[in-house]
C-alpha cells in the first residue's frame, strides 16, 4: 500500500450513519498510521505511540497507556463501535495498536528499560558525554572484531584440527542474558535485552586450548566489557557472558556475570557427554551442584592449589578418648579383664563369634565403673559435709 493511499485512510474520528455525533480517538497512534520510529536508531518510538513527551512522568505514561488500552481493547471496541461505520481493516489496525501500547507499557514503566531506551534513542535527554562514550566504545569494539576476524578463523581451524582435545567455541554472547545453562534453550529464549555476539573476541583469547580471565585492576578491567571486542551494549542492565563449547567429546555451557573471573574448559560447565558407544549422556544438575564445591579441575586450570583444612579439634578429641581408655584400663579391673579377653579372641580368630558377648561384657563393665564412681563421689560429698558441720560446731 502506498503512503498516500495509506494516509487517506487514517481515522481521527468515527460517526454513525444519519447522526451528528462523533467519537474522537485518544492521543497517540491512530488506526492506519505508520509506526513511528526514532531518528537515532530506528527503534519504535513508544512515546509517540502513547502521545506523551519524552519527559513525561510515570503517572502520565500510566494514564495514557490505560486510556489507549481501554479504548482499543477488543471487547470494549465491539460494544462502542457496534453502530458505527468502520473502514475495511479497522479491527486489525486496532489490535495492532493495542499490542504496541502493551509493548510501550513494558518498556516505559520499567526504570532500567526506560533508561536504556532513552540512552540509545535520545542522547540529548540521556547526556551527551555518556552517549558519545557509548558510541565510541561500540565503534572501537566493531573495529576490533573486524581486525580479529582472520586470526580468530585460524585459531578455530587449529582447535578443530586437534580433534577431541581442541577447545571449539560454538556460541558466545554477552549482554542482557538470564542465568540459564539448559542446552535445549537458545539465545532467543534466555535473552531479555540487547546481546552482542562475542565468538570472535573469545577465539582470540584461546591459548593452548584454554582461556583464563581474571580481573586486572591495573588495566581497569573490572568488567568483561573492558575486554577487546566487548562493549556495554545494554547500559543499566545486568549483563552475563554465555558460552557454549565442546571439549573431550562433551558439551559445555558457561554462564557468568560481568564482574566474574572465568576459565575454559571446566568440568562444572559440562551439560552432556558421549559414552564409549557414542550415546549422549546428560549430566544431572544435582550432581553438578554437589561437585561444584570440590571441583579440583577448576583449581588446576586457575593455577590455584586446593585448600586442605586442618581442624585441631579432631586431634584433641582423639587424644581425650585415648587418655580416657588408658585410665580406665589401669583403674578398672573389669575393663582390663574385658580387654584381655578381646586380645585373646583376636589372636585365636574368634573375634567375630565372640563379638556379642564382648558387647554385653563391655556394658556390664561400664555399669560397674559408673557405680564405683558414683559411690566414691557420694563418699567424698558425705565427708565434705561432715567436715563443714564439725567446723560449725567448733565455732559455736
PEBELPE-V939746 format. One line per field, one symbol per residue. ss: DSSP state (H for helix, E for strand, C for the rest). burial: I if it has 9 or more other C-alpha atoms within 8 Angstrom, else O. Layout:
BEGIN
ss = ???
burial = ???
END
This chain:
BEGIN
ss = CCHHHHHHCCCCEEEECCCCCEEECCCCCCCCCCCCECCCCCCECHHHHHCCCCCCCHHHHHHHHHHHHHHHCHHHHHHHCCCECCCCCHHHHHHHHHHHHHHHHHHHCCHHHHHHHHHHHCHHHHCHHHHHHHHHHHHHHHHHHHHHHHHHHHHHHHHHHCHHHCCEEEEEEEEEECCCCCCCCCHHHHEEEEEEECHHHHHCCCCCCCEEECCECCCCECCHHHCCCCCCCCCCCCCEEEEEEEECCEEEEEEEECCCCEEECCHHHEEEEECCCCCEEECCHHHHHHHHCCCHHHHHHCCCCCCCCCCHHHHHHHHHHHHHHHHHHHHCHHHHHHHHHHHHHHHHCCCCCCHHHHHHHHHHHHHHHHHHHHHHHHHHHHHHHHHHHHHHHHHC
burial = OOOOOIIOOIOOOIIIOOOOOOOOOOOIIIIIIOOIOIOOOOOOIIIIIIIIOOOOOOOIIIOIIOIIIOIIIOOIIOOOIOOIIOOOOIOOIIIOIIOIIIIIIOIIIOOOIIIIIIIIIIIOOIIOOOIOOIOOIIOIIIIIIOOIIOOIOOIIOOIIOOOOIIIIIIIIIIIIIOOOIOOOIOOOOIIOOIIIOIIIIIIIOIOOIIIIOOIOOOOOIIIIIIIOIIIIIIOOIOIIIIIIIIIOOIIIIIIIOIOIOIIOIIOIIIIIIIOOOOOOOOIOOOOIOOIOOOIOOIIIIOOOOOOOOOOOOOOOOOOOOOOOOOOIIOOIOOIIOIOOOIOOIIOOOIIOOIOOOIOOIIOOIIOOIOOOOOOOOOOOOOOOOOOOOOOOOOOO
END
